[in-house]
């Protein structure tokens, strides 16, 4: 675990060290966020060569013209995405977890940054919990964008993923019902229950089941997993339970305290930097 600004922390990590990187950044909700921003300047001889050059700058400018909050948010997030791409192994996969406010901008921007050929999936995590709006369709999903470092050469093991029940078991054979089905790109999974055993009290905590599915599919035992915005530490807890090694980064003392409690309770050894 590393306590500190993630952009500074991950700059010390070696190229291509991680098979899986999961980013769950603060959503651009319009509410005040305490966070450090770093401006990324691109040049022809800069350290981020190959990130699509002028096409990217044009697209970024086009997107800024549609959303006046876009520039600040992506000035914060873009250099972290660039570092994530550097840290991914050749067979690695990047998962970017966002909500509806930025997902559409992120998809266009990431296509320009990394190439549309690196796009693998748009996962919709759907849930049904909490308040319901009465003046629009209630918003009950997050979006997880999945990009691979090497198209055609990434690790993905569908056989390692826990199967789920059929939603219409009467339409398949008893054998299929017993075996269950592979998940699709729409994941129906409850949020962390406010009264459940999994709850840590940390805001924005993500369910174990969501991270378990990601880590099972896109990494192997012994692989390294990185989480830039560790929060409650779910990525580390799940990675350890599946025999993966992990690095968690967060600048919040509260976050590190929660993660320490969870890892201690699970008997997972760790170092704090």
Secondary structure, 3 states (H helix, E strand, C coil): CEECCHHHHHCCCCCCCEEEEEECCCCCCCCCCCCCCCCCCCCCCCCCCCCCHHHHHHHHHHHHCCCCCHHHHHHHHHHHHHHHHHHEEEEEEEEEEECCCCHHHHHHHHHHHHCHHHEEEEEEEECCCCCCCCCCCCCCEEEEEEEECCCCCCCCCHHHCCCECCCCHHHCCHHHHHHCECCCCEEECCCCCCCCCCCCCCCCCCCHHHHHHHHHHHCCCCCEEEECCCCCCHHHHHHHHCCCEEEEEECCHHHHHHHHHHHHHHCCCCCCC
